[in-house]
Amino acid sequence: MVLAQHQNILDQGYDNSLIRGGINDFAQSDVPPGINNALTNGVETKSFLDKIGGWTITDTALFSGAVSERVGLDNTITGADDVRIYAGSETLASAPFRVTESGAMTATSATITGAITATSGAIGGFTITSTAIKDAAGTFGLDSTVTGGDDIRLFIGNVTPSSAPFRVTESGATTASSITITGGSISSTPISAIPNDTSTDISLLEKTHDLVFSVTDADTIAWATGTITYSNGRAFSIDAGNTGNMAALTYIYLDTGASSTVLQVTTTYSTAIGANKSLLGTAQNNTVTAMFIPYGSGQPLIDGENIGALSIIAGNIAATTITAAKMNVSQLSAIVADIGAITAGSISVVNGANTIGLTPAGANAIFSGTTGSPEFKVTPAGALTATSATISGAITATSGSITGAFTVGTSGTFSSGQTAYATGTGYWLEDNSGNPRVSIGKAEALLTYDGTAFDLVGVNSTTALMTVTADTLANGGTLLKLTSNSGDAFNRNILEIVNDHVDAVGARGLKIQQDAAAPALEVDHNGNSKALSLNCSGTTTDDCVSMVSTGATTGSVAVFSDGSADTGTRNCFEIINSNAAATGATLMFLNQNSAGGVIDINAETTTANVIDITATELTTGSGIRVYSNSELTDTRTLVDIINDHADSVNVTPLNIQQDAVTETNFKKCATFGGKTIFISDGTTAEGNLTGVQGDICLDGSTVAGGMAFCDANGTNWTDM
C-alpha cells in the first residue's frame, strides 16, 4: 500500500491503535502487508510518516498547529543550547514557552504545586543567589546564611545585613533606628497600659538644649531654632517659633505626640506635663516687656518692673561683677553717673519696632529707625541715607543722591560750579531773602529764573543755545507745546521771538528745517481772525515775504485753497496797496525766466466773470496792456482768444462795450496801429465824423448797417 502525500493511515480503515503505539512497537509480522511495504520502502515510507494524528513529522521535528498555536518537539543540533520543546510560536527561539536541551525553561507564567529550587536568577526585580534574595542595590533582602548563631533573616538599609539600620534575626530580635506604633498591643498588653519607661519616656529624662529665647514685645516670647538632647542620647531639632500674644501665664513644652519639631504652648499646667512631654519654661506678659523663666537650662528674661524698688542695692553687688555680658535691658532711666570712656562692639537701644544704635564694624556705623531696616544710617565710609534732613549750615558733597523733598532755607544756597547767582559755569539755587532764584549754564548759554520769569541768554555762542531732541517721539506726540487757556481778551503773545539789535542783520528770527515729506509749518486756526499776520514796516529794499523752491517738480511754490461752502462774497486771494501815495508800487509782478506759461487760470465759473478788472480812476493809463519787445521773427500772437468748441455758436470771443459817445454821436471802440474803429448810433452818417486816413466807421454809411473807411484825413469817407 502506498499513501499519498500527507494522507492519514486512518483513511485506509485502520483504527487508533496503530497511532497510539510507536511504529517500532510493531512486530513486522503484525503489520499488514501494505503498511509493511510503506515502512520499508524509502520514499513511500516518508509519505506515510509526513502526517499522523494531526502532527506533522519532518526529519528533525514533530509539531502541530500554526503561528501562535504551534506546539512541537525539535532535535535540530546547532552546537548551542538548542530548544527541544516549545509552544506558542513557529520560531523556537522566541516561543513564549520553550525548554532547551540543558533544561532552561522560559514561560510567560507558571503554576507549580511542587517545590522550586533556584540558586541564581531574578524574580520580581529581586536577584536570587545561593543564600539570599536581594533588591538590585543589595540593601534590602532575605538571607538564609547559616552560621550557627542568631543569623539575620531580614535586613533593610545596608548591603551588609549586620550593619543594616533595620534587621530581624531568626529569633525575632528586631533592630530599628526609629519606630512609630499607633495601635495594637505588645505581648497582649495595650501600649497605653505600658508604664513609663525611664529609658524612653522624655518626661523622666534629663535634658540640655541650645535654644535661645528672646523678648519680642510686652506679650510675646520667641525662640530660635535649636536642638534638645536627652540623657538617653535622643535629640530633637526644634523649629523657630513664639508664644503669640500672651494674656496669661504660659507654659512652653515639647510634646512628641503632637510634634517632634514644634514647641507647644498652653495656659494650663496639667496640659504641659505627662508622659513623653518635657517642660522648657514659663512665660508671662507684662506692661513693658514679656518675661521668661526657664525650666532647667536656659537664661531667664525678667521684666524690670518685676524687681521690687531698692531690692538690689549697691552693697549687694560685688565689685566688677556687672559686665556688659550680664546687662541686657530695654530701658534705663534717671541715671546720673560719670561713666567716662565706653568701649563696646556695638550699642543698641530698642523701643518697640524701632532701634537706634552704633556699630562701628557693621554695615551701618550709625543707624536709627525700623529695626532691621533703619531709615537713617551712616556707613563706616561716611555714606549717609536719610528720609529727610534740616541742615542749617553748608553742605559739601562730591557724590551721592537725594530722594524725597529737599528744601533750601532762607538765604540758603544749593550749587555746583557757579559761585553765585548767574556767575560761573554750573548751577545755582538760592533763597534770596525769601525770593527763590535759580541759574543754570554759563555766560554763553545761561538760563535764569529770578522769581518772576525765566530768561535764556546767549552771549557770543556759536552753537545752539537750547536743543530739544525727541528721536523716539510716538505717533501723535508733540516735541514742544505752548498752551494758554486764559479767557482774558487783552492783547498778548503766546510765543514771541525778538532780535533786539538792529545790527544783527544775519540773525533769523525763526528757522524751520523739515527733512521729511511733511509740512514744515502748519497753522490750525479756529478763531475769526488772521491765521498769519506779517508786519514788515521795517522792510524797505528787501522782500517782506520770500518763498524759494529749488526742487519743485509737479508741486507748487504757493497754494491758496478755500474749502468753505459758504456763498458769501469774499476774496480767496487779495493784494492791496493801501497807500495812495505809493504811485511807484506795482501790485503784482510776475517774472517768468523759463519757456513755461506765466498765468494759467482753470475756472469752472458759469455766470460770473473769470477775470474782472475795474479801473474807475484810470486817466492816461491802460486797463490791460500786452507788451512784447522780442526781436524774434517767429510767427506768434500777443493776444489769443479761442472758442474751442464747435457747438458754442452763441459765444462771442471778444465783446467791447463803449458807453462814451462823441459830440457827433459816434463811439470810439478800438485803435489798431493808429487807425480807429468808430460805431455810429445808426442814424448819424459818417460825414459828420472827423477821422484820419484808414479809420473805419460802422453803421454810418448811406447803406443801413454798412461800413465806410476814411480815405483822407477829415470827413472824406467811402462806403465799403
C-alpha positions in Angstrom: 0.0 0.0 0.0 1.4 3.5 -0.9 -0.2 6.5 0.9 -0.4 9.8 -0.9 1.5 12.9 0.4 0.0 13.9 3.9 -2.6 11.1 3.7 -3.5 9.7 7.1 -3.2 6.0 7.6 -6.6 6.1 9.3 -8.1 6.9 5.9 -7.3 3.2 5.0 -9.6 1.9 7.6 -7.1 1.3 10.4 -8.1 2.3 13.9 -6.2 4.4 16.5 -4.3 1.5 17.9 -1.8 2.0 15.2 -1.2 5.6 16.2 -1.1 5.2 19.9 1.7 2.8 19.8 5.1 3.5 18.3 6.0 2.2 15.0 8.9 0.3 16.5 6.5 -1.5 18.9 5.0 -3.5 16.0 6.4 -6.8 15.0 6.8 -6.9 11.3 4.6 -9.9 11.2 1.8 -7.9 12.9 1.9 -5.2 10.2 -0.4 -5.6 7.3 1.4 -6.2 4.1 0.5 -2.8 2.6 1.8 -0.9 5.6 4.9 -3.1 5.9 5.7 -2.1 2.4 5.3 1.5 3.3 7.5 1.2 6.3 10.3 -0.5 4.4 10.2 1.2 1.0 12.2 4.5 1.1 10.1 7.4 -0.3 6.9 5.5 0.2 7.8 5.3 3.9 8.4 9.1 4.0 4.9 9.6 2.6 3.4 7.6 5.3 5.4 9.4 8.1 4.7 13.0 6.9 1.4 13.3 8.8 0.0 11.2 11.6 -2.9 12.1 14.0 -2.8 15.9 13.1 1.0 16.1 13.8 3.5 16.9 11.1 6.7 14.9 11.0 9.9 16.1 9.5 13.4 14.8 9.6 14.1 16.9 12.8 10.8 17.8 14.3 7.3 16.8 15.3 4.8 19.7 15.5 1.2 20.7 15.2 -0.7 24.0 14.8 0.3 27.2 13.0 1.7 30.6 14.2 0.8 31.3 17.8 -0.9 27.9 18.2 2.3 26.0 17.2 3.5 23.3 19.6 6.3 20.8 18.9 9.4 18.9 19.6 12.7 19.6 17.8 16.0 17.8 17.6 18.0 20.3 15.5 21.6 20.4 16.6 23.4 23.7 16.3 26.1 23.2 18.9 24.4 25.7 21.3 21.8 25.2 24.0 19.1 24.2 21.4 15.3 24.3 22.1 13.8 20.9 22.3 10.2 21.6 23.5 8.3 24.8 22.5 4.7 26.2 22.2 3.1 29.5 21.1 5.3 30.4 18.1 6.7 28.9 14.9 10.1 30.4 15.9 11.6 28.3 18.6 13.9 31.0 20.0 11.0 33.4 20.6 8.3 31.0 21.6 6.6 32.2 24.9 7.1 28.6 26.3 10.4 26.8 25.5 12.8 24.3 27.1 16.4 23.9 26.0 18.4 20.7 26.0 20.2 22.0 29.2 16.8 22.2 31.0 16.5 26.0 30.9 12.8 26.8 30.7 11.2 30.1 29.6 7.5 30.7 30.2 5.3 33.8 30.5 3.6 32.4 33.6 3.7 29.1 35.5 1.7 27.4 38.3 3.8 25.0 40.1 2.3 23.0 43.0 5.6 21.2 43.9 8.9 22.6 45.2 11.0 25.1 43.4 14.8 25.2 43.9 16.9 28.1 42.5 20.3 29.3 43.3 20.6 32.1 40.8 18.4 34.3 38.5 15.9 37.1 39.2 12.3 37.3 40.3 10.1 40.4 40.6 13.1 42.7 40.3 15.0 40.8 43.0 18.2 38.9 42.5 18.5 35.3 43.5 21.8 34.0 45.0 22.6 30.7 46.6 21.7 32.1 50.1 19.7 35.3 49.6 17.1 37.2 47.6 18.1 40.9 47.4 17.0 44.1 45.6 19.1 45.4 42.8 21.1 47.7 45.2 21.6 44.8 47.6 20.4 46.9 50.6 17.1 45.1 51.1 16.6 41.4 51.2 16.1 38.0 52.8 19.1 35.9 53.8 19.3 32.1 54.5 23.0 32.0 55.6 23.5 29.7 58.5 26.4 30.5 60.8 25.2 28.7 63.9 24.4 31.9 65.7 21.2 34.1 65.7 21.5 34.8 61.9 19.9 37.8 60.3 17.0 36.8 58.1 15.5 40.2 57.0 17.5 43.4 56.5 16.9 46.9 55.1 19.3 49.9 54.5 22.8 48.4 54.1 24.5 45.8 51.8 25.9 44.2 55.0 23.0 42.7 56.9 24.7 43.1 60.3 25.1 46.9 59.6 21.6 47.5 58.3 19.6 50.1 60.4 16.6 47.7 60.3 17.2 44.0 60.7 15.4 41.0 62.1 17.2 37.8 63.3 15.9 34.3 63.1 15.0 34.5 66.8 12.8 37.6 66.1 15.2 40.2 67.6 14.5 43.4 65.8 16.8 46.4 65.4 15.5 49.7 64.0 16.7 53.3 64.1 13.2 54.5 64.9 9.7 53.1 65.2 6.2 54.5 65.4 3.4 52.3 66.8 0.0 53.8 66.6 -2.0 50.9 67.9 -2.2 47.2 68.7 -0.6 45.6 71.6 2.7 44.1 72.8 2.6 40.7 74.4 -1.2 41.1 74.6 -0.8 44.2 76.7 -2.2 47.5 75.2 0.5 50.1 74.5 -1.5 52.7 76.5 -1.2 50.4 79.6 2.6 50.1 79.5 4.1 52.1 82.4 6.6 54.9 81.8 10.0 53.7 80.8 12.9 55.6 82.2 14.9 54.7 79.2 12.5 56.1 76.6 9.9 58.5 78.2 11.3 62.1 77.8 9.3 63.3 80.8 11.6 61.2 83.0 14.9 62.1 81.4 17.3 64.9 82.0 17.9 67.3 79.1 20.1 70.1 77.7 19.3 72.4 74.8 20.8 75.3 72.9 17.5 77.1 72.2 17.8 80.9 72.6 14.7 82.7 74.0 14.2 86.4 73.4 11.6 89.1 74.2 9.7 90.4 71.1 7.4 92.9 72.9 5.3 93.1 76.1 3.3 90.0 75.4 5.4 87.7 73.2 8.4 85.5 73.8 10.2 84.0 70.8 12.8 81.3 70.3 15.3 80.5 67.6 16.0 77.1 66.0 17.9 74.7 68.2 18.3 71.1 69.5 17.0 69.4 72.7 19.2 66.5 73.7 18.0 64.0 76.4 20.2 61.8 78.7 19.5 58.7 76.7 21.1 60.3 73.6 17.8 61.0 71.9 17.8 64.5 70.2 15.0 66.7 68.7 15.6 69.5 66.2 13.3 72.4 67.1 11.9 75.0 64.6 11.9 78.7 65.5 8.6 80.0 66.9 6.9 82.2 69.5 4.2 82.2 72.1 1.9 84.6 70.1 0.2 87.4 72.0 0.0 86.1 75.6 -2.8 87.2 78.0 -1.8 85.0 81.0 1.0 82.8 82.3 2.0 80.4 79.5 3.8 77.1 79.6 6.3 76.2 76.8 6.9 72.5 76.3 7.8 69.6 73.9 5.1 67.0 73.2 6.4 64.3 70.9 2.9 63.0 70.4 1.9 66.4 68.8 5.2 67.2 67.0 8.8 66.4 67.3 9.9 69.7 65.8 7.4 72.4 67.0 7.2 73.5 70.7 3.7 73.7 72.2 2.2 76.4 74.4 -0.6 76.3 76.9 -2.0 78.3 79.8 -3.0 75.0 81.6 -0.2 73.4 83.7 -1.6 69.9 83.5 -1.6 70.0 79.7 2.2 70.8 79.7 3.2 67.7 81.8 2.8 64.0 81.5 4.1 61.0 79.6 6.5 62.0 76.7 6.1 65.7 77.5 9.0 68.0 78.5 8.5 71.4 80.1 11.1 74.0 78.9 9.9 77.1 80.8 7.1 79.6 81.6 6.4 83.0 80.0 4.3 85.9 81.3 3.0 89.0 79.6 3.8 92.4 81.2 3.3 96.1 80.6 6.8 96.8 79.2 8.5 93.5 78.3 7.4 89.9 78.5 9.2 87.6 81.0 10.6 84.1 80.6 11.7 81.7 83.3 13.4 78.6 82.0 12.7 75.1 83.5 16.1 73.6 83.6 18.9 75.1 81.4 18.4 78.5 79.8 18.7 82.2 80.6 15.9 84.0 82.5 14.4 87.1 80.9 12.9 89.3 83.7 11.0 92.5 83.2 12.5 95.4 85.2 9.1 96.2 86.8 9.2 92.8 88.5 12.2 93.7 90.5 11.0 95.5 93.7 12.1 99.0 94.4 15.5 99.1 96.1 15.6 95.4 96.4 19.0 95.3 94.8 21.4 97.8 96.4 25.0 98.6 95.8 26.1 96.7 98.9 24.6 93.5 97.3 26.6 93.9 94.1 30.2 92.7 94.2 32.8 94.8 92.5 33.3 94.2 88.8 30.5 91.6 88.8 28.2 93.5 86.5 29.7 93.3 83.0 28.4 94.0 79.5 27.7 90.3 79.0 25.4 90.4 82.0 23.4 93.5 81.0 20.5 93.3 78.6 17.9 96.0 79.3 15.3 97.7 77.2 15.1 100.9 79.2 17.3 102.8 81.7 16.0 106.0 83.3 17.2 108.5 85.9 20.8 107.5 85.7 23.3 110.1 86.8 26.9 109.0 86.5 30.3 109.9 85.3 30.7 106.9 83.0 33.9 108.0 81.3 35.0 106.2 78.2 32.7 103.5 76.9 34.3 100.6 74.9 31.8 98.4 73.2 31.5 96.4 69.9 28.0 97.9 69.4 25.4 99.9 71.3 21.7 99.5 70.5 18.6 101.0 72.1 15.3 99.3 71.1 11.9 100.8 71.6 9.2 98.6 70.1 9.9 98.1 66.4 12.5 100.9 66.3 16.2 100.7 67.1 18.9 103.3 67.4 22.5 102.2 67.6 26.2 102.4 67.0 28.0 99.5 65.3 31.5 100.8 64.1 32.4 97.5 62.5 28.9 96.9 61.0 27.4 97.8 57.6 25.9 100.9 59.3 28.1 102.6 61.8 25.2 104.8 63.0 21.6 104.0 62.4 18.1 104.8 63.6 14.6 103.7 62.6 12.8 100.5 61.9 14.6 97.5 63.4 16.5 95.7 60.7 15.9 98.4 58.0 16.7 101.8 59.6 15.6 104.9 57.6 18.6 106.9 58.9 22.0 105.3 58.5 25.7 106.2 58.1 28.2 103.7 56.8 31.7 103.5 58.2 32.8 105.2 55.0 30.6 108.2 55.8 27.8 107.5 53.3 24.6 108.9 54.8 21.0 107.8 54.0 18.0 109.7 55.4 14.3 110.2 54.6 14.6 113.9 55.4 17.1 116.4 56.9 17.1 120.0 58.1 20.7 121.4 57.9 21.4 125.0 58.9 25.0 125.1 57.8 26.7 124.5 54.4 26.6 121.1 52.7 29.6 120.0 50.6 29.2 116.7 48.6 31.1 115.2 45.7 28.7 112.2 45.1 25.5 110.6 46.4 21.8 111.1 45.8 18.8 112.7 47.4 15.3 111.2 47.3 12.2 112.9 48.6 11.8 116.6 49.5 14.8 118.9 49.6 14.3 122.4 50.9 16.7 125.4 50.8 16.1 127.7 53.8 16.1 131.5 53.8 19.3 132.9 52.4 20.5 129.3 51.8 22.0 128.1 48.5 22.5 124.8 46.6 25.1 124.9 43.8 27.6 123.1 41.7 30.2 125.1 39.7 28.6 128.5 39.8 30.0 130.7 42.6 26.9 133.0 42.8 23.6 133.6 41.0 24.3 133.7 37.2 28.0 133.7 37.8 30.3 131.0 36.5 29.6 127.6 34.9 27.2 125.1 36.6 24.0 125.7 38.5 23.0 127.8 41.5 19.8 127.6 43.6 19.2 130.1 46.3 16.6 131.7 48.5 17.4 135.4 48.1 15.7 136.9 51.2 12.5 134.9 50.6 12.7 135.2 46.8 13.7 131.8 45.1 16.2 132.2 42.2 17.9 129.6 40.0 20.6 129.9 37.3 21.9 127.1 35.0 24.6 127.2 32.4 27.4 129.6 31.6 27.7 133.1 30.2 27.5 131.8 26.6 24.2 130.0 27.4 22.5 130.9 30.6 19.0 130.0 31.9 17.8 132.0 34.9 14.7 132.4 36.9 14.6 135.5 39.1 11.4 134.6 40.9 9.2 136.2 38.2 10.1 134.8 34.8 12.6 132.6 33.0 15.3 134.1 30.9 17.5 132.3 28.4 20.5 134.4 27.4 23.3 133.6 24.9 26.5 135.6 24.6 28.9 135.0 21.7 27.5 131.5 21.3 28.4 129.7 18.1 26.3 126.7 18.8 22.6 126.1 19.6 21.6 127.9 22.8 18.9 125.2 23.5 18.4 121.9 21.8 15.3 119.8 22.3 15.6 116.3 20.9 13.0 113.6 20.7 14.2 110.8 18.4 11.6 108.3 19.7 8.6 110.7 19.6 5.5 108.5 19.4 2.6 108.9 16.9 0.6 111.9 17.8 3.2 113.3 20.2 4.4 116.9 20.3 8.1 117.9 20.8 7.3 121.4 22.2 3.8 122.6 23.1 2.9 126.1 24.4 -0.7 126.3 25.7 -2.7 129.2 27.1 -6.2 128.6 28.3 -6.8 132.1 29.6 -10.1 133.7 28.6 -8.7 137.2 29.1 -9.3 139.4 26.0 -6.2 141.5 26.5 -3.6 141.6 23.7 -0.7 139.2 24.4 1.7 136.9 22.7 1.8 133.2 23.4 5.2 133.0 21.8 7.4 136.0 21.0 10.8 135.8 19.2 12.7 139.1 19.3 16.0 140.0 17.6 16.5 143.2 19.6 19.6 144.6 17.9 19.4 146.4 14.6 22.9 145.5 13.6 22.3 141.7 13.8 21.4 141.6 10.1 22.5 138.0 9.8 20.2 136.8 12.6 17.0 135.0 11.6 14.0 135.3 14.0 12.8 131.8 13.3 14.3 129.0 11.1 12.4 125.7 10.5 14.2 122.8 8.8 12.0 120.0 7.7 13.8 117.0 6.1 10.7 114.8 5.9 7.9 114.9 3.3 5.6 116.7 5.7 4.6 120.4 6.3 7.4 122.5 7.9 4.8 124.9 9.4 1.2 124.1 10.0 -1.2 126.6 11.4 -4.5 125.3 12.7 -6.5 128.5 13.2 -10.0 128.1 14.7 -10.7 131.8 15.5 -12.3 134.6 13.4 -9.1 136.5 12.8 -6.0 136.4 10.7 -4.2 133.0 10.8 -0.9 134.6 9.8 -0.1 138.3 10.1 3.2 139.7 8.9 4.1 143.3 9.7 7.0 144.3 7.5 7.1 148.0 8.4 10.9 148.0 8.6 11.4 146.3 5.2 12.4 148.8 2.5 14.6 147.3 -0.3 14.2 143.6 0.6 11.2 141.3 0.3 8.6 141.1 3.0 7.7 137.5 2.1 10.1 135.4 0.1 9.3 131.8 -0.9 12.0 129.9 -2.8 11.7 126.4 -4.2 14.7 124.9 -6.0 13.5 121.3 -6.0 9.8 121.6 -7.1 8.8 119.2 -9.9 5.0 118.8 -10.2 4.3 120.7 -6.9 3.5 124.4 -6.4 5.5 127.1 -4.7 2.4 128.5 -3.1 -1.2 127.2 -3.0 -4.1 129.2 -1.7 -7.2 127.0 -1.2 -10.6 128.0 0.1 -12.7 124.9 1.0 -15.6 126.8 2.6 -19.0 126.1 1.2 -20.4 129.4 2.3 -21.9 131.5 -0.5 -20.9 134.8 1.0 -19.0 137.3 -1.2 -15.3 137.1 -0.4 -11.8 137.2 -2.0 -9.8 134.0 -1.9 -6.6 136.0 -2.8 -6.3 139.7 -2.3 -3.4 142.1 -2.8 -3.9 145.7 -1.7 -1.7 148.7 -2.0 -3.3 150.7 0.8 -1.3 153.9 0.5 -2.4 156.2 -2.4 0.9 158.0 -2.4 2.8 154.8 -3.4 2.5 155.6 -7.1 5.6 153.6 -8.0 4.3 150.4 -6.4 3.3 147.6 -8.8 0.5 145.5 -7.2 1.7 142.2 -8.8 4.8 141.4 -10.7 5.4 138.1 -12.4 8.8 137.2 -13.7 9.0 134.0 -15.8 12.5 133.1 -16.7 11.6 129.8 -18.4 9.7 128.9 -21.6 6.7 128.0 -19.4 3.4 129.9 -19.0 3.1 132.9 -16.7 -0.6 132.7 -15.7 -2.8 129.6 -16.1 -6.4 130.0 -15.0 -8.6 127.0 -14.7 -12.1 128.2 -13.9 -15.4 126.4 -13.5 -17.3 129.7 -13.4 -20.6 129.7 -15.2 -22.4 133.1 -14.8 -19.6 135.1 -13.1 -16.6 136.6 -14.8 -13.3 134.6 -14.8 -11.3 137.9 -14.8 -12.9 141.1 -13.7 -10.7 144.3 -13.9 -12.2 147.5 -12.5 -10.3 150.8 -13.1 -12.6 153.7 -12.2 -9.8 156.1 -11.6 -8.0 155.5 -14.9 -6.7 158.6 -16.7 -3.9 158.2 -19.2 -3.1 154.6 -18.3 -4.5 151.3 -19.7 -6.8 148.8 -18.2 -4.9 145.9 -19.9 -1.6 146.2 -21.7 0.1 143.4 -23.6 3.7 144.3 -24.4 6.4 142.3 -26.2 9.8 143.6 -27.1 11.1 140.3 -28.6 13.2 140.7 -31.8 12.5 137.2 -32.9 10.7 136.8 -36.3 8.8 133.7 -35.3 5.0 133.7 -36.0 3.2 134.5 -32.7 0.1 136.1 -31.3 0.3 138.6 -28.4 -3.4 138.1 -27.6 -5.2 134.8 -28.5 -8.9 134.4 -27.9 -10.2 130.9 -28.7 -13.7 129.4 -28.5 -12.6 125.8 -28.9 -16.0 124.1 -29.0 -17.9 124.0 -32.3 -21.3 123.8 -30.6 -20.8 127.0 -28.7 -22.5 129.0 -31.5 -23.6 131.8 -29.2 -20.2 132.6 -27.8 -18.7 136.0 -28.6 -14.9 135.7 -28.4 -14.4 139.4 -27.9 -17.0 141.9 -26.6 -16.1 145.6 -26.4 -18.7 147.9 -24.8 -18.1 151.6 -25.2 -20.6 153.8 -23.3 -18.8 157.1 -24.2 -20.2 158.9 -27.3 -18.6 161.8 -29.2 -20.4 165.0 -29.8 -21.5 163.8 -33.2 -23.0 160.5 -31.9 -20.1 158.2 -32.6 -18.4 155.7 -30.3 -14.6 155.2 -30.4 -14.2 151.4 -29.9 -10.7 150.3 -30.9 -7.4 151.6 -32.3 -5.1 149.4 -34.3 -1.7 150.9 -35.3 -3.1 154.4 -35.0 -6.2 153.5 -37.0 -9.6 153.7 -35.1 -12.8 151.9 -35.4 -15.9 154.0 -34.8 -19.5 152.9 -34.4 -22.4 155.2 -35.3 -25.6 155.4 -33.5 -27.3 154.2 -36.7 -28.8 157.5 -37.6 -25.8 159.7 -38.0 -23.8 159.5 -41.3 -20.1 159.2 -41.2 -19.8 162.5 -42.9 -20.3 164.0 -39.5 -17.2 162.2 -38.2 -13.7 163.6 -38.5 -11.2 160.8 -38.9 -7.7 160.0 -40.2 -6.9 158.1 -43.3 -7.6 154.4 -42.6 -10.2 154.9 -39.9 -13.3 152.7 -40.2 -16.9 153.6 -39.3 -19.5 151.0 -38.7 -23.3 151.6 -39.3 -22.7 155.2 -40.5 -22.8 154.7 -44.3 -25.7 155.5 -46.6 -26.4 151.8 -46.6 -28.1 150.6 -43.5 -25.6 148.6 -41.4 -22.8 149.3 -43.8 -19.2 150.3 -43.3 -17.1 153.1 -44.6 -13.4 154.0 -44.4 -11.8 157.3 -44.2 -9.8 157.8 -47.5 -8.2 161.0 -46.4 -7.9 162.9 -43.2 -11.1 164.8 -42.3 -14.6 163.9 -43.3 -13.9 162.0 -46.5 -15.5 158.5 -46.1 -16.0 155.9 -48.7 -18.6 153.1 -48.3 -17.1 149.6 -48.2 
